[in-house]
Every structure is written in structure tokens, then in C-alpha cells.
Amino acid sequence: VQLVESGGGLVQPGDSLRLACTASGIFGFYAMGWYRQAPGKQRDLVAWAPSIGSTNVTDAVKGRFTISIDLAQDTVYLQMHNLKPEATAVYCCFVNLHGSSTLADAWGQGTQVTVSA
């Protein structure tokens, strides 16, 4: 299983950014999603989407981040709007293959998002 992320970068407060993560080497999945880890902090769940069912975002990003999945491409997207400096972190996508929506069976390498004026 390989997850390849793209879309990170340096943006200013209030900007938008979209992250993408494509999985290969799998035959379907149960869920895909994103965690993030800010410097000196623990890794936190951001959003997840099952292959069947509703998407979910955590309260910390609700109203500003949305997650979506392209099942045909095994790709998960994280659309981030109105970014704040506290969103600065390494964002890692994950895939779950066995039926637990937020438990990772594989991780991407991570993509840095920096929000700074």
C-alpha cells in the first residue's frame, strides 16, 4: 500500500489550500482521512471519509475544512478555507482497510502546511 500526498505549501492567513492523497496497491478501502501534527504537539485527527457513508470533520476545523473522496481514483481531498496560523502542521493522510474509520492501516509521507503572514 502506498499513499502519495500533494498540495501543501506556504500560505497567508485567510487563504485556501487543497490537499490530495492517492492510494495505490489496494483493492478498495473502508475509509481514508487526514491527521495533522503541529510542532511539539501530538498527532490529531482532522477529517475522515468512509467509502460508503457520510464524511466527518472534527470540531476544530468544522465550517472551514471539507473532505471528499474520489472512489474511482482512490483519492481523498482536504479542502481548507480561511486558514489560520494554528493550522500550521504536517498533514498526513491515512487509509483504513478493515472497518475502523479512523484507524490507519497505512500512512502517507506527510505534507507541510504553513500559514504565516
N, CA, C and O atoms as a MOPAC input file, in Angstrom:
PM7 MOZYME 1SCF
protein

 N      0.85600 1    -1.18900 1     0.00000 1
 C      0.00000 1     0.00000 1     0.00000 1
 C      0.89300 1     1.24000 1     0.00000 1
 O      1.83100 1     1.33800 1     0.79100 1
 N      0.60200 1     2.16000 1    -0.86900 1
 C      1.34900 1     3.41600 1    -0.91900 1
 C      0.37200 1     4.58000 1    -0.99800 1
 O     -0.59100 1     4.55500 1    -1.76400 1
 N      0.64000 1     5.59300 1    -0.19700 1
 C     -0.16100 1     6.81500 1    -0.20200 1
 C      0.75800 1     7.96700 1    -0.57800 1
 O      1.81100 1     8.15900 1     0.03000 1
 N      0.35300 1     8.72700 1    -1.58000 1
 C      1.15800 1     9.85800 1    -2.04900 1
 C      0.32700 1    11.11900 1    -1.90800 1
 O     -0.76400 1    11.23300 1    -2.46700 1
 N      0.86900 1    12.07100 1    -1.14300 1
 C      0.16200 1    13.32200 1    -0.87200 1
 C      0.72100 1    14.45300 1    -1.71800 1
 O      1.86500 1    14.41200 1    -2.17100 1
 N     -0.10600 1    15.44900 1    -1.91600 1
 C      0.32500 1    16.64800 1    -2.62000 1
 C     -0.52500 1    17.82400 1    -2.15900 1
 O     -1.58900 1    17.65000 1    -1.56500 1
 N     -0.02900 1    19.03200 1    -2.44900 1
 C     -0.84300 1    20.21500 1    -2.21400 1
 C     -0.44200 1    21.07900 1    -1.03800 1
 O     -1.03000 1    22.14300 1    -0.84400 1
 N      0.52200 1    20.67300 1    -0.25500 1
 C      0.93200 1    21.51000 1     0.85800 1
 C      1.70900 1    22.73100 1     0.38500 1
 O      2.03100 1    22.86300 1    -0.79600 1
 N      2.00200 1    23.62000 1     1.32900 1
 C      2.77700 1    24.79000 1     0.97600 1
 C      2.66300 1    25.89100 1     2.00100 1
 O      2.11700 1    25.71100 1     3.09000 1
 N      3.19200 1    27.03700 1     1.62200 1
 C      3.16200 1    28.23200 1     2.46800 1
 C      2.06800 1    29.15600 1     1.97300 1
 O      2.05100 1    29.54600 1     0.80600 1
 N      1.15900 1    29.50200 1     2.86300 1
 C      0.06600 1    30.39700 1     2.51400 1
 C     -0.08700 1    31.45200 1     3.60100 1
 O      0.49100 1    31.34100 1     4.68200 1
 N     -0.86300 1    32.46100 1     3.29800 1
 C     -1.12100 1    33.52800 1     4.26100 1
 C     -2.42900 1    33.25900 1     5.00600 1
 O     -3.29100 1    32.54000 1     4.50000 1
 N     -2.58200 1    33.82000 1     6.18400 1
 C     -3.85600 1    33.66700 1     6.90500 1
 C     -5.02200 1    34.11100 1     6.03800 1
 O     -4.96600 1    35.13600 1     5.35800 1
 N     -6.08600 1    33.30500 1     6.08100 1
 C     -7.25600 1    33.59800 1     5.27200 1
 C     -7.26500 1    32.92000 1     3.91600 1
 O     -8.30100 1    32.88100 1     3.25100 1
 N     -6.12100 1    32.38100 1     3.49100 1
 C     -6.03000 1    31.70200 1     2.20100 1
 C     -6.67700 1    30.33500 1     2.25100 1
 O     -7.03200 1    29.82500 1     3.31400 1
 N     -6.82200 1    29.75700 1     1.07200 1
 C     -7.33500 1    28.39500 1     0.94200 1
 C     -6.25900 1    27.49600 1     0.35600 1
 O     -5.33300 1    27.95600 1    -0.31100 1
 N     -6.40200 1    26.20700 1     0.62100 1
 C     -5.43800 1    25.22400 1     0.11900 1
 C     -6.16600 1    23.88900 1     0.01800 1
 O     -7.03100 1    23.58000 1     0.83800 1
 N     -5.81200 1    23.10300 1    -0.98800 1
 C     -6.40300 1    21.77000 1    -1.11500 1
 C     -5.29400 1    20.72500 1    -1.12800 1
 O     -4.35900 1    20.79600 1    -1.92500 1
 N     -5.41700 1    19.77800 1    -0.25000 1
 C     -4.50400 1    18.65100 1    -0.20300 1
 C     -5.14400 1    17.45100 1    -0.91300 1
 O     -6.36200 1    17.27800 1    -0.89800 1
 N     -4.30200 1    16.64100 1    -1.52400 1
 C     -4.77100 1    15.41400 1    -2.16800 1
 C     -3.89900 1    14.25100 1    -1.73500 1
 O     -2.71200 1    14.41600 1    -1.45400 1
 N     -4.49100 1    13.09400 1    -1.68600 1
 C     -3.75500 1    11.88000 1    -1.31700 1
 C     -4.31200 1    10.72600 1    -2.13000 1
 O     -5.50300 1    10.42400 1    -2.06100 1
 N     -3.44400 1    10.08400 1    -2.90100 1
 C     -3.85300 1     8.96000 1    -3.73700 1
 C     -3.24100 1     7.67300 1    -3.23100 1
 O     -2.04100 1     7.59100 1    -2.96800 1
 N     -4.08100 1     6.68400 1    -3.10200 1
 C     -3.63800 1     5.37400 1    -2.64000 1
 C     -3.41700 1     4.45000 1    -3.82800 1
 O     -4.14900 1     4.50700 1    -4.81600 1
 N     -2.41200 1     3.60700 1    -3.72300 1
 C     -2.16600 1     2.57600 1    -4.73100 1
 C     -1.85200 1     1.27300 1    -4.01100 1
 O     -1.47900 1     1.25300 1    -2.83900 1
 N     -2.01700 1     0.19100 1    -4.75700 1
 C     -1.75500 1    -1.11600 1    -4.16300 1
 C     -2.87900 1    -1.63900 1    -3.30400 1
 O     -2.68200 1    -2.56300 1    -2.51600 1
 N     -4.05700 1    -1.05900 1    -3.44500 1
 C     -5.20400 1    -1.52800 1    -2.66600 1
 C     -6.34300 1    -1.90500 1    -3.61500 1
 O     -6.38000 1    -1.46900 1    -4.76500 1
 N     -7.25600 1    -2.70900 1    -3.11800 1
 C     -8.45500 1    -3.07000 1    -3.86300 1
 C     -9.64700 1    -2.63900 1    -3.03400 1
 O    -10.32200 1    -3.44800 1    -2.39700 1
 N     -9.88200 1    -1.33700 1    -3.06500 1
 C    -10.94600 1    -0.78600 1    -2.24800 1
 C    -10.43100 1    -0.46300 1    -0.85200 1
 O     -9.34100 1    -0.89000 1    -0.47000 1
 N    -11.20300 1     0.27500 1    -0.11100 1
 C    -10.82400 1     0.64100 1     1.25700 1
 C    -12.06700 1     0.88000 1     2.07500 1
 O    -13.16100 1     1.02300 1     1.53000 1
 N    -11.90200 1     0.92400 1     3.39400 1
 C    -13.02600 1     1.22000 1     4.26400 1
 C    -13.16300 1     2.71500 1     4.47300 1
 O    -14.27100 1     3.24800 1     4.40700 1
 N    -12.06500 1     3.39700 1     4.72300 1
 C    -12.07900 1     4.83900 1     4.94100 1
 C    -10.71700 1     5.43200 1     4.63600 1
 O     -9.69300 1     4.75200 1     4.71000 1
 N    -10.72300 1     6.70400 1     4.29300 1
 C     -9.49300 1     7.47200 1     4.15800 1
 C     -9.67700 1     8.78400 1     4.90100 1
 O    -10.80200 1     9.23000 1     5.12700 1
 N     -8.58600 1     9.38500 1     5.27000 1
 C     -8.71300 1    10.64200 1     6.00400 1
 C     -7.37700 1    11.30300 1     6.24800 1
 O     -6.36100 1    10.95700 1     5.64600 1
 N     -7.41200 1    12.27000 1     7.15600 1
 C     -6.24200 1    13.09800 1     7.43200 1
 C     -6.05300 1    13.30600 1     8.93400 1
 O     -7.00600 1    13.53000 1     9.68000 1
 N     -4.80100 1    13.22500 1     9.34200 1
 C     -4.35100 1    13.68300 1    10.64400 1
 C     -3.38900 1    14.84100 1    10.39600 1
 O     -2.92700 1    15.05500 1     9.27400 1
 N     -3.09900 1    15.57500 1    11.45200 1
 C     -2.07000 1    16.60000 1    11.37100 1
 C     -1.28200 1    16.63400 1    12.67900 1
 O     -1.78600 1    16.29900 1    13.75100 1
 N     -0.02800 1    17.05200 1    12.54500 1
 C      0.82400 1    17.16400 1    13.71700 1
 C      1.58200 1    18.47100 1    13.65900 1
 O      2.42000 1    18.68700 1    12.78500 1
 N      1.27200 1    19.34000 1    14.60800 1
 C      1.95900 1    20.62000 1    14.71400 1
 C      3.25300 1    20.41900 1    15.49800 1
 O      3.37800 1    19.44900 1    16.24600 1
 N      4.20400 1    21.31200 1    15.33600 1
 C      5.48500 1    21.18400 1    16.04900 1
 C      5.28500 1    21.08000 1    17.54800 1
 O      4.61100 1    21.91500 1    18.15000 1
 N      5.87000 1    20.05800 1    18.15100 1
 C      5.79900 1    19.89800 1    19.59600 1
 C      4.48600 1    19.39000 1    20.12800 1
 O      4.28500 1    19.34400 1    21.34100 1
 N      3.57600 1    19.00300 1    19.23200 1
 C      2.25200 1    18.54500 1    19.67300 1
 C      1.97800 1    17.13500 1    19.17800 1
 O      2.68200 1    16.61300 1    18.31400 1
 N      0.94400 1    16.52900 1    19.74000 1
 C      0.56500 1    15.19400 1    19.32400 1
 C     -0.13500 1    15.23500 1    17.97000 1
 O     -0.58300 1    16.28400 1    17.50700 1
 N     -0.21400 1    14.06600 1    17.35700 1
 C     -0.92600 1    13.96200 1    16.09500 1
 C     -2.42900 1    13.98000 1    16.37000 1
 O     -2.91200 1    13.23700 1    17.22500 1
 N     -3.16200 1    14.81700 1    15.65400 1
 C     -4.59800 1    14.97100 1    15.84700 1
 C     -5.37000 1    14.61400 1    14.58100 1
 O     -4.93400 1    14.91100 1    13.46900 1
 N     -6.49500 1    13.98900 1    14.76200 1
 C     -7.38000 1    13.68000 1    13.65600 1
 C     -8.01400 1    14.96000 1    13.13400 1
 O     -8.42100 1    15.82300 1    13.91300 1
 N     -8.09600 1    15.08100 1    11.81300 1
 C     -8.70000 1    16.26700 1    11.20000 1
 C    -10.03600 1    15.91700 1    10.54600 1
 O    -11.05500 1    16.55100 1    10.82200 1
 N    -10.02300 1    14.91400 1     9.68700 1
 C    -11.23000 1    14.57100 1     8.94600 1
 C    -11.08900 1    13.15900 1     8.39800 1
 O     -9.98100 1    12.66200 1     8.19700 1
 N    -12.22600 1    12.52300 1     8.16100 1
 C    -12.20900 1    11.17800 1     7.57800 1
 C    -13.47600 1    10.94300 1     6.78000 1
 O    -14.51000 1    11.57000 1     7.01000 1
 N    -13.36600 1    10.02900 1     5.84300 1
 C    -14.48300 1     9.75000 1     4.95700 1
 C    -14.52400 1     8.25900 1     4.67000 1
 O    -13.55400 1     7.70800 1     4.14800 1
 N    -15.60500 1     7.60600 1     4.99300 1
 C    -15.74400 1     6.19600 1     4.62900 1
 C    -16.06100 1     6.07200 1     3.14800 1
 O    -16.54700 1     7.02100 1     2.53300 1
 N    -15.79300 1     4.92700 1     2.58200 1
 C    -16.10800 1     4.72000 1     1.17100 1
 C    -17.62200 1     4.72400 1     0.96500 1
 O    -18.10500 1     5.06700 1    -0.11400 1
 N    -18.35100 1     4.35100 1     1.98100 1
 C    -19.81500 1     4.42400 1     1.95300 1
 C    -20.25800 1     5.15400 1     3.21800 1
 O    -19.92200 1     4.74600 1     4.33000 1
 N    -21.01700 1     6.23900 1     3.03800 1
 C    -21.48500 1     6.96500 1     4.20000 1
 C    -21.04700 1     8.40800 1     4.20400 1
 O    -20.49200 1     8.90900 1     3.22600 1
 N    -21.30100 1     9.06600 1     5.31000 1
 C    -21.05700 1    10.49700 1     5.41400 1
 C    -19.61500 1    10.80800 1     5.78300 1
 O    -18.93900 1    10.03600 1     6.46200 1
 N    -19.17400 1    11.95900 1     5.31500 1
 C    -17.85300 1    12.43600 1     5.69200 1
 C    -17.91100 1    13.08600 1     7.06700 1
 O    -18.98300 1    13.42100 1     7.57200 1
 N    -16.74200 1    13.25600 1     7.65700 1
 C    -16.66700 1    13.80200 1     9.00600 1
 C    -15.47300 1    14.72500 1     9.14200 1
 O    -14.39700 1    14.44500 1     8.61300 1
 N    -15.66400 1    15.81300 1     9.84600 1
 C    -14.54600 1    16.68500 1    10.21000 1
 C    -14.62900 1    16.94300 1    11.71100 1
 O    -15.71000 1    16.90200 1    12.29900 1
 N    -13.50800 1    17.20100 1    12.30700 1
 C    -13.50700 1    17.45900 1    13.74800 1
 C    -13.97700 1    18.88400 1    14.03300 1
 O    -13.98600 1    19.73800 1    13.14600 1
 N    -14.36000 1    19.12000 1    15.26300 1
 C    -14.87100 1    20.43200 1    15.65100 1
 C    -13.84900 1    21.54200 1    15.41700 1
 O    -14.21900 1    22.68700 1    15.15500 1
 N    -12.56600 1    21.20100 1    15.51300 1
 C    -11.52000 1    22.21300 1    15.36600 1
 C    -11.50600 1    22.84600 1    13.98400 1
 O    -11.05000 1    23.97700 1    13.82200 1
 N    -11.99900 1    22.13100 1    12.99800 1
 C    -11.94400 1    22.63900 1    11.62200 1
 C    -13.31000 1    22.72500 1    10.96900 1
 O    -13.41500 1    23.08500 1     9.79700 1
 N    -14.34100 1    22.40300 1    11.70000 1
 C    -15.68100 1    22.39800 1    11.13000 1
 C    -16.05400 1    23.78700 1    10.62700 1
 O    -15.83100 1    24.79400 1    11.30100 1
 N    -16.61800 1    23.81500 1     9.44600 1
 C    -17.00300 1    25.07900 1     8.83800 1
 C    -15.93400 1    25.67300 1     7.94400 1
 O    -16.21700 1    26.56100 1     7.14000 1
 N    -14.71300 1    25.19200 1     8.07600 1
 C    -13.62700 1    25.71500 1     7.24000 1
 C    -12.96900 1    24.63800 1     6.39200 1
 O    -12.47000 1    24.94400 1     5.30900 1
 N    -12.95000 1    23.39900 1     6.84000 1
 C    -12.34000 1    22.28900 1     6.10300 1
 C    -13.44400 1    21.33700 1     5.64300 1
 O    -14.41300 1    21.10400 1     6.36600 1
 N    -13.29400 1    20.80300 1     4.46500 1
 C    -14.16800 1    19.73500 1     3.99900 1
 C    -13.32400 1    18.61100 1     3.41100 1
 O    -12.24200 1    18.84900 1     2.87500 1
 N    -13.82400 1    17.40000 1     3.51600 1
 C    -13.13300 1    16.24100 1     2.98400 1
 C    -14.01200 1    15.59300 1     1.93800 1
 O    -15.23500 1    15.55900 1     2.07200 1
 N    -13.38600 1    15.08100 1     0.90400 1
 C    -14.13100 1    14.38600 1    -0.13600 1
 C    -13.28300 1    13.25500 1    -0.67900 1
 O    -12.06200 1    13.23700 1    -0.52500 1
 N    -13.95600 1    12.31100 1    -1.31800 1
 C    -13.27500 1    11.13300 1    -1.85500 1
 C    -13.66500 1    10.90400 1    -3.29800 1
 O    -14.83100 1    11.04000 1    -3.66900 1
 N    -12.68800 1    10.55900 1    -4.10400 1
 C    -12.92200 1    10.09200 1    -5.46500 1
 C    -12.66600 1     8.58700 1    -5.44700 1
 O    -11.51900 1     8.14100 1    -5.47100 1
 N    -13.73800 1     7.82000 1    -5.40400 1
 C    -13.58900 1     6.37100 1    -5.29100 1
 C    -12.92300 1     5.75400 1    -6.52100 1
 O    -12.18600 1     4.77500 1    -6.40900 1
 N    -13.18400 1     6.32500 1    -7.68300 1
 C    -12.59900 1     5.78000 1    -8.90400 1
 C    -11.07500 1     5.92400 1    -8.91900 1
 O    -10.37000 1     5.12200 1    -9.53100 1
 N    -10.58300 1     6.95500 1    -8.23900 1
 C     -9.14500 1     7.22900 1    -8.21800 1
 C     -8.49300 1     6.86100 1    -6.89200 1
 O     -7.28700 1     7.04400 1    -6.72800 1
 N     -9.26900 1     6.34700 1    -5.94700 1
 C     -8.73600 1     6.05500 1    -4.59500 1
 C     -7.99900 1     7.26700 1    -4.04700 1
 O     -6.88700 1     7.16200 1    -3.52900 1
 N     -8.64000 1     8.41000 1    -4.17300 1
 C     -8.02500 1     9.67300 1    -3.76400 1
 C     -8.92300 1    10.39200 1    -2.76400 1
 O    -10.14100 1    10.45200 1    -2.92700 1
 N     -8.29300 1    10.93300 1    -1.72900 1
 C     -9.00900 1    11.73300 1    -0.74200 1
 C     -8.47700 1    13.14900 1    -0.80100 1
 O     -7.27400 1    13.37300 1    -0.93500 1
 N     -9.38700 1    14.09700 1    -0.69900 1
 C     -9.03500 1    15.50800 1    -0.74500 1
 C     -9.39600 1    16.17700 1     0.58600 1
 O    -10.36200 1    15.80300 1     1.25100 1
 N     -8.59700 1    17.16600 1     0.94700 1
 C     -8.91700 1    18.00100 1     2.09200 1
 C     -8.88900 1    19.44700 1     1.61700 1
 O     -7.82700 1    20.00500 1     1.33700 1
 N    -10.06100 1    20.03800 1     1.53300 1
 C    -10.16900 1    21.43000 1     1.12100 1
 C    -10.18300 1    22.29200 1     2.37200 1
 O    -11.02300 1    22.11100 1     3.25400 1
 N     -9.25500 1    23.22100 1     2.44100 1
 C     -9.11000 1    24.05800 1     3.62300 1
 C     -9.32700 1    25.51900 1     3.24500 1
 O     -8.66000 1    26.04800 1     2.35600 1
 N    -10.25500 1    26.15300 1     3.92400 1
 C    -10.55500 1    27.56600 1     3.68700 1
 C    -10.24200 1    28.37700 1     4.93600 1
 O    -10.18700 1    27.85300 1     6.04900 1
 N    -10.03700 1    29.68000 1     4.71400 1
 C     -9.82700 1    30.60700 1     5.82400 1
 C     -8.78600 1    30.06100 1     6.80100 1
 O     -9.02400 1    29.95800 1     8.00400 1
 N     -7.64400 1    29.71900 1     6.25000 1
 C     -6.60000 1    29.10800 1     7.06300 1
 C     -6.06800 1    30.07000 1     8.11200 1
 O     -5.91600 1    31.26600 1     7.86400 1
 N     -5.78600 1    29.52300 1     9.29400 1
 C     -5.25500 1    30.29000 1    10.39700 1
 C     -3.85400 1    29.79000 1    10.73100 1
 O     -3.51800 1    28.65200 1    10.40000 1
 N     -3.03400 1    30.60400 1    11.37300 1
 C     -1.67600 1    30.16700 1    11.71300 1
 C     -1.65400 1    28.87000 1    12.52200 1
 O     -0.71400 1    28.08500 1    12.39900 1
 N     -2.65700 1    28.64000 1    13.33200 1
 C     -2.66400 1    27.41100 1    14.13000 1
 C     -2.91500 1    26.15900 1    13.28900 1
 O     -2.82800 1    25.04600 1    13.80700 1
 N     -3.21800 1    26.32200 1    12.02300 1
 C     -3.34000 1    25.17800 1    11.12700 1
 C     -1.97600 1    24.70200 1    10.62700 1
 O     -1.88600 1    23.67000 1     9.96200 1
 N     -0.93700 1    25.43300 1    10.93500 1
 C      0.40100 1    25.03000 1    10.53400 1
 C      0.75200 1    23.68300 1    11.13700 1
 O      0.73800 1    23.51000 1    12.35600 1
 N      1.06600 1    22.72800 1    10.26600 1
 C      1.34000 1    21.36400 1    10.71600 1
 C      1.75800 1    20.52400 1     9.52700 1
 O      1.64700 1    20.94400 1     8.37500 1
 N      2.23900 1    19.33200 1     9.82800 1
 C      2.41400 1    18.32000 1     8.79300 1
 C      1.11200 1    17.52800 1     8.71400 1
 O      0.65000 1    16.97800 1     9.71400 1
 N      0.53400 1    17.47600 1     7.54200 1
 C     -0.72500 1    16.78200 1     7.32400 1
 C     -0.43000 1    15.42400 1     6.68700 1
 O      0.22700 1    15.33400 1     5.65000 1
 N     -0.92600 1    14.38600 1     7.32600 1
 C     -0.69000 1    13.02100 1     6.86800 1
 C     -2.01800 1    12.35200 1     6.52800 1
 O     -2.95200 1    12.37500 1     7.32900 1
 N     -2.09600 1    11.77200 1     5.36900 1
 C     -3.30000 1    11.01900 1     5.05200 1
 C     -3.12900 1     9.56600 1     5.49400 1
 O     -2.01500 1     9.07500 1     5.67700 1
 N     -4.25100 1     8.91000 1     5.65700 1
 C     -4.22600 1     7.50600 1     6.05300 1
 C     -5.32100 1     6.76300 1     5.31200 1
 O     -6.25800 1     7.36200 1     4.78400 1
 N     -5.18500 1     5.45200 1     5.28700 1
 C     -6.22300 1     4.59800 1     4.74500 1
 C     -6.50300 1     3.48700 1     5.74600 1
 O     -5.59000 1     2.93700 1     6.36200 1
 N     -7.77000 1     3.17400 1     5.89200 1
 C     -8.15900 1     2.02900 1     6.70100 1
 C     -8.80400 1     0.99900 1     5.80100 1
 O     -9.70500 1     1.31700 1     5.02500 1
 N     -8.34900 1    -0.22000 1     5.90300 1
 C     -8.80000 1    -1.27200 1     5.00200 1
 C     -9.74200 1    -2.26100 1     5.66600 1
 O    -10.33200 1    -3.10100 1     4.98700 1
 N     -9.89100 1    -2.17500 1     6.98400 1
 C    -10.52900 1    -3.27300 1     7.69400 1
 C    -11.76400 1    -2.92500 1     8.50100 1
 O    -12.30400 1    -3.80000 1     9.17800 1
 N    -12.23600 1    -1.68500 1     8.46000 1
 C    -13.50200 1    -1.41200 1     9.11600 1
 C    -13.46600 1    -0.48500 1    10.30400 1
 O    -14.45400 1    -0.40200 1    11.03400 1
 N    -12.37300 1     0.21800 1    10.53300 1
 C    -12.32300 1     1.22000 1    11.59800 1
 C    -12.02900 1     2.55900 1    10.95200 1
 O    -10.95300 1     2.75300 1    10.38700 1
 N    -12.96900 1     3.48200 1    11.02700 1
 C    -12.89700 1     4.68200 1    10.20700 1
 C    -11.66200 1     5.53300 1    10.42200 1
 O    -11.17000 1     6.15000 1     9.47700 1
 N    -11.14900 1     5.58200 1    11.64500 1
 C    -10.04400 1     6.49300 1    11.91800 1
 C     -8.75800 1     5.78800 1    12.30800 1
 O     -7.80400 1     6.43700 1    12.73900 1
 N     -8.71600 1     4.48400 1    12.16700 1
 C     -7.51300 1     3.71800 1    12.49500 1
 C     -6.73700 1     3.45700 1    11.21700 1
 O     -7.26200 1     2.86500 1    10.27400 1
 N     -5.49000 1     3.89700 1    11.18600 1
 C     -4.70500 1     3.81900 1     9.96100 1
 C     -4.07300 1     2.44600 1     9.77500 1
 O     -3.45200 1     1.90100 1    10.68800 1
 N     -4.24200 1     1.90400 1     8.58600 1
 C     -3.50100 1     0.71900 1     8.17000 1
 C     -2.25400 1     1.11700 1     7.39000 1
 O     -1.30500 1     0.33800 1     7.29500 1
 N     -2.25000 1     2.30300 1     6.84300 1
 C     -1.09300 1     2.82900 1     6.12400 1
 C     -1.14800 1     4.34400 1     6.16000 1
 O     -2.21700 1     4.94500 1     6.26000 1
 N      0.04400 1     4.95400 1     6.07500 1
 C      0.17200 1     6.40700 1     6.14300 1
 C      0.87400 1     6.94700 1     4.90300 1
 O      1.68500 1     6.26800 1     4.27300 1
 N      0.53400 1     8.19100 1     4.57700 1
 C      1.31900 1     8.91500 1     3.60500 1
 C      2.56400 1     9.49200 1     4.26900 1
 O      2.73800 1     9.38900 1     5.48300 1
 N      3.41900 1    10.09300 1     3.46500 1
 C      4.67700 1    10.61200 1     3.98800 1
 C      4.50400 1    11.94600 1     4.70200 1
 O      5.39400 1    12.38200 1     5.43200 1
 N      3.36800 1    12.58900 1     4.49700 1
 C      3.10300 1    13.87200 1     5.13100 1
 C      3.41800 1    15.02200 1     4.19500 1
 O      4.35100 1    14.95300 1     3.39500 1
 N      2.63500 1    16.07100 1     4.30300 1
 C      2.86900 1    17.28300 1     3.52100 1
 C      2.76000 1    18.48200 1     4.46000 1
 O      1.83400 1    18.58100 1     5.26500 1
 N      3.72200 1    19.38300 1     4.33900 1
 C      3.77700 1    20.52500 1     5.25300 1
 C      2.83100 1    21.61400 1     4.79400 1
 O      2.81400 1    21.99500 1     3.62400 1
 N      2.04600 1    22.10600 1     5.73200 1
 C      1.20800 1    23.28300 1     5.52400 1
 C      1.66600 1    24.33800 1     6.51600 1
 O      1.67100 1    24.11100 1     7.72500 1
 N      2.04800 1    25.48300 1     5.99600 1
 C      2.49000 1    26.58400 1     6.83700 1
 C      1.62900 1    27.79700 1     6.54200 1
 O      1.52100 1    28.23400 1     5.39600 1
 N      1.01600 1    28.33900 1     7.58700 1
 C      0.16400 1    29.51200 1     7.45600 1
 C      0.83700 1    30.65500 1     8.20000 1
 O      0.92100 1    30.65700 1     9.42900 1
 N      1.30600 1    31.61200 1     7.44100 1
 C      2.07400 1    32.69200 1     8.05000 1
 C      1.97300 1    33.94600 1     7.20400 1
 O      1.93200 1    33.88700 1     5.97500 1
 N      1.93200 1    35.07900 1     7.88400 1
 C      1.91800 1    36.35400 1     7.17200 1
 C      3.35100 1    36.76000 1     6.80700 1
 O      3.56000 1    37.81000 1     6.19900 1

